[in-house]
Amino acid sequence: MVHFTVQHILIMRLVTQFNFPSFKSIHTLLYLASANNLEKHDIGFYDFIRTTSGVYSFSLQSIIEELIQGELMDRKTIKLTEKGHHAYYALARALTPFEDYWARCVSQINLNPDFDQLQKSLKRHVLYRKAKINGKLFPVD
């Protein structure tokens, strides 16, 4: 059984609203949504590391894996299953207090409508460029 957090529901909303070519693109989008604002947000992901080809968040990947294991998301299509849709629609209102973070995500998608543009935006990001491979992208509080 999956114990839902608002971050689980955020991921469910993202894959319901947008077509992602890979899980890597979800990592990239959420990194940019978190990094392009000086204020940390309760629902944001801040454990990203720089990889050789992008960014990776262990907590984000763990949520994705929980959704897949709970048969709420399909690994191949990166879409919610029927069970996932039922769960999402039952819980979606929990995101209401976090609409400003959702707006950050949508803004990034509007600026970078395809994965190649999202990757280019990532490669230009100052925090990404300064970090070493396997280095943390956000300063530790």
N, C-alpha and C positions, 0 to 999 in steps of 0.2 A: 504494500500500500504506500502510495506517495503522500507525504505530508507536505502540503502546498504552502509555499511562501509567495509573497507578491512577485518575487523574481521568477518563480515557476510560471505564474500567470502572465507575466510580461513576455516570456519566451513563447508561451502558447499564443498570445495575441500577435506577436511578430510573425510566426509561421502561418497564422490564419490570414493575416492581412497582406503578406508579401511573399514572393517566390524567391527562395534562397538557393543558389546553385550548390552550396556546400555549407558545412557547419563553420568552416573558416570565415565565410562571409558574415555569419552572425557574430562571431568573435570580433571581427573588424568593425562592424557597425556599432556594437555596444562599447568598444574601446573609444571610438570617435565620439559617440554620444556622451560618454563620461569625461573624456579628455578635453573636449571643446567648451568647457564651462569651468570657471574658477571655483564654483561652489560644488562641494561633494553632495551627492543626493543619496538618500536612504536606500533607494532601489538600485542604484548604480553598482557597477562591478569595478573594483579598484585593485584587483590582484593580478593584473595583466603582466606578462613578461614578453619581451621581444624575442621572436624566433627568427630563423634564417629567412623565412618567407612571409612573416606577418606578426600577429600577436596571438596570445593564448591566455585564457583565464581558466585556472583549475576549478574555481567555484562555478563558473558558467558551464564548463564541460560536464561537471558533476550533475548539474540540474538537467542538462540535455540527456545524459545517460539515465537519470531517474525517470524522466518522461518516456524514454524508449523502453526501459525495463518494465514500467507500469503499463505498457501497451497503449500509451496516450499519444505517442508520436512514432511515425514510421521513419526508420533510419534512411531508407533509400530515397523516399520522396521529400523528406524534410517537411512533412505536413502532419497535421493532427489526424489521428484515426477517428472513427466514429465515437469511440469511448472518450477520446481526447476532446472532441467538439462538445460533447455533453458536459464534461467536467469544466471546460473553459466557459461555456455559456452560463453555467451555474455560478461560477466564481468571478466572472469578468468585472463585476461592479467593485471588487476589492481594489482595482487599479485607479478608481476615481481620484483618490487623494494624490496620485502620482502622475497626473496628466501632464505636468510640466516636463517630466522625464520622457514620457511618451512623445511629447512634442519635439524633444531633442532628437529622438530616434527618427521621427518622420522628417525632420529638417535635414538630417544627414542623407536620408534616402532621396529627398527632393534635390539636394545638391549633387548627389552621386547616384543617379538612377540605375546604373548597372555595376556589376561587381568589379570590372576593370577600373572604373572611375573611383570606386570606393577604395580599391587598393592603391591607386595613385594618390588619393587624398591621405591615406595612411602613410605612405612613403615620404610625403612632404611634411608630415606633422612633426613639430619641433621636439616633443618628448620622445617620439619614436626614433628620430634621427640621432638624438643625444645618447640613447640607451645602448648598452652593449648587448650582444647576443646573449640570451638567457637572463638579461638584467631586468629588474623590476622597472615598470614604466611610471608608477606613481610613487611619490615619496611616502615613506612610512611615517604615520603620525606618532 
